[in-house]
Amino acid sequence: MSLKPLSTLTPVLMVMFFVGCDQAPTKGVDRIFLNGGVYLADTEHSWAEAVGIDNGEIVFVGGSADAQSLIGSNTEVTDLAGKMLMPGFHDGHAHVSYGGRMGLGCFITSRSSLEETRQQLNDCATANNYAPDEWVTGGGWELYAFGDQGPTSGMLDEVFPGNPVVLYDAFGHNAWVSSRALELAGITSKTPDPPQGVIVRDPETGEPTGTLRDAAMSMVDHAIEQVSDGKRYEGLLRGLEEVNRYGITAFIEPGASERKARLYKTAEENGALTTRVILSLSPIDELPDSVGPELFDLLAKRDQFRGSYINPDSVKIYIDGVIETQTSTMIEAYSDGTNAAPFYEQGQLNLLYEQLDHMGLQIHTHAIGDGAIRIALDAYEHALFENGPNENGHQIVHLQLIDPADQPRFGELNVAANFQCLWCYPDPYIYLAEDFVGKERVQQFYPVKSLQDAGALLVGGSDWDVTSLNPLEAIETAVRRQDPYIDSGPVLGENEEVDLVTALDMYTRNAAKVMRLETKTGTIAVGKRADLVVLDRNLFSIPATEISEAQVLLTLMDGKEVYRAGGVD
């Protein structure tokens, strides 16, 4: 796909836009960026050299020479010196509140081995000096480091003797708990598995081993409930700082309970909300499980959470778990002949989606297995038939395995395909999945290009804190389908690479569309809000292997700096 150079920009972009004046007033506009590679991310994929901002709004897009007339005595002038200016990144799926809070507990760094995990737990125990019977929370551990059955309570009992401990894995679908936590939760060999959940047990004794999966994690919910609102708010602020650091100016928070939604509202009231956020509401917060009538009780309160930067008109629905624990719903059974039931019966889900769609709500669906994805698409199709077309911004996230027959349905049903592109390479979880579904199905994982060719609207998201929040790492992976942290390696999925323009669209204007922000953000255009990011290099002028190495130098939201790394005058 070719990019439209500055010289061929529509003339309207090349003149001064300053309402009510033939010349710039003496004070000038608030800020001017000059001499940059300004990527507009519009449908023409156009470029400019300069951008003018006044009162948080983009008032000029064009050439540096034409921008001079906007400079007044109060104008802040930034010489980009060839650096890249583009719309702020939009993350279609990021657990920002939880990700920020993870840094306040026992957090295991990504890709840690068993030995490294033990050492980090020891360091956490030493640093925090937990009181007897004090809950220890955190997470980040890697499922593949412990084998198919997951970790046992033994290590936690050694490191935190007598303490109730709950640590969530990097996927957010497994909880590693200590013996004391099991005791306080009343989980024994006689405790039945909850619907949509698994208590992993010793095959000989039937005793719980210390791993709880999906809905079973709710059995130790009171551990998380004991985290104070003060700690939660501190975690949210830390999460927002990370968001700004990576140039993200809008995101969807999937799985927001009333308690979490009120934290976001508090942040906005305190002037601390430095991004736009879509709250995808759920009475069970982030826990993977089905929801009942309590969802509508929460939705009745959603106007209490609404704000200048907060849109609560979205709902998070889980259909299944994850393939790597055999809790995803598949069309063809797993290699051992088993399968996982979906969290809803089809008729039940159809009615739920019809109701939510009729209320004008976005339905943000977690579906990973091809069986779960088909069930979700069937429910969207039912809602479309009953209610007619709309622009609610429905989407399915994760999309690990999609039956080819279902790929055209995304475009036909106006359901966006929300991929976490940092997963689109052969990482250790890909090899773990081979044990459950075989190599042939694994090579069909995350079919981004196939969905694009089938007419789907592609959206990008991080699923932080499951994986890195940095959109540039995901963008590189979408382009290469190889490990973004090295310059070579095996590829996942033949011919599923997309070009850089497509990958950037996923994290800018496409994501803005499903967030219902397309009139405000997602592209650089006169009249839109100045949600912008400055990168230290032009992504179109470097090898694909260097995209993830690019650094965010400056992040603006509504024209105000919310992050500055330096390197911009």
Buried (B, 14 or more C-beta within 10 A) or exposed (E): EEEBEBEEBEEEBBEBBBEEEEEBEEEBBBBBBBBBBBBBBBEEBBBBBBBBBBEBBBBBBBBBEBBBBBBBEEBEBBBBEEBBBBBBBBBBBBBBBBBBBBBBBBBBEEBBEBEBBBBBBBEBBEEBEBEEEBBBBBBBBBBBBBEEBBBBBEBBBEBBEEBBBBBBBBBBBBBBBBBBBBEBBEBEEEBEBBEBBBBBBEEEEEBBBBBBBBBBBBBBBBBBEEBEEEBBBBBBBBBBBBBBBBBBBBBBBBBBBBEBBBBBBBBBEEEBBBBBBBBBBBBBBBBBBBBEEEBBEBBEEBEEBBBEBBBBBBBBBBBBBBBBBBBBBBBBEBEEEEBBEBBBEEEEBBBBBBBBBBBEBBBBBBBBBBBBBBBBBBBBBBBBEBBEEEEBBBBBBBBBBBBEEBBBBBBBBBBBBBBBBBBBBBBEBBEBBBBBBEEEBBBBBBBBBBBBEBEBBBBBBBBBBBBBBBBBBBBBBBBBBBBBBEEEBEBBBEEBBBBBBBBBBBBBBBBBBBBBBBEBBBBBBBEBBBBBBBBBBBBBEEEBBBBBBBBBBBBBBBBBBBBBEEBBE
